Amino acid sequence: MAVRSANHPGSPIYDQLVEEHGDVLVEVRELADRTRRQADRLLHWDTGSRSRGHFEEA
C-alpha cells in the first residue's frame, strides 16, 4: 500500500511509516471531525423546536 502523505510529501521515513501502518494522522483528524459534527448535532438537536415555541420556558 503506497500512500503519499499530503502533510509530508517527499519524506521517505514518514512515507515508509504510512506504508507500514497507514496514515494515522489523517485517520485521527477524520475521526475528530466526525466526532465534532456528531457532538454538535447532539448538543443542538432541539434548537429548531425551541425557536418554534414547542418548549415552554421554566
C-alpha positions as CSV (number, residue, x, y, z in Angstrom):
1,M,0.0,0.0,0.0
2,A,2.0,3.0,-1.2
3,V,0.3,6.2,0.2
4,R,1.9,9.6,-0.1
5,S,1.1,11.9,2.8
6,A,-0.2,15.4,1.9
7,N,1.4,16.7,5.0
8,H,4.9,15.4,4.4
9,P,5.5,15.0,0.7
10,G,8.8,13.5,-0.2
11,S,9.7,12.4,3.4
12,P,11.0,8.9,3.0
13,I,10.7,8.0,6.7
14,Y,7.2,9.3,7.0
15,D,6.2,7.6,3.7
16,Q,7.6,4.3,5.0
17,L,5.7,4.6,8.2
18,V,2.5,5.4,6.3
19,E,3.1,2.4,4.0
20,E,3.6,0.1,7.0
21,H,0.9,1.4,9.4
22,G,-1.4,3.6,7.4
23,D,-1.7,7.4,7.8
24,V,-2.7,7.6,11.4
25,L,-2.7,11.4,11.5
26,V,-5.2,11.6,8.7
27,E,-7.4,8.9,10.3
28,V,-7.3,10.7,13.7
29,R,-8.2,14.1,12.0
30,E,-11.2,12.5,10.2
31,L,-12.4,10.8,13.4
32,A,-12.1,14.0,15.3
33,D,-14.1,15.9,12.7
34,R,-16.8,13.2,12.6
35,T,-17.0,13.3,16.4
36,R,-17.2,17.1,16.5
37,R,-20.0,17.1,13.9
38,Q,-21.9,14.4,15.9
39,A,-21.5,16.2,19.2
40,D,-22.6,19.4,17.5
41,R,-25.8,17.7,16.2
42,L,-26.5,16.1,19.6
43,L,-25.9,19.2,21.6
44,H,-28.1,21.3,19.3
45,W,-30.8,18.7,18.4
46,D,-33.7,20.8,19.8
47,T,-32.7,24.3,18.6
48,G,-35.3,24.3,15.9
49,S,-38.0,23.1,18.2
50,R,-37.3,25.8,20.8
51,S,-37.4,28.5,18.1
52,R,-40.8,27.3,17.0
53,G,-42.1,27.6,20.6
54,H,-42.5,23.9,21.3
55,F,-40.8,24.2,24.6
56,E,-42.1,26.3,27.4
57,E,-39.6,28.2,29.5
58,A,-39.4,27.3,33.2
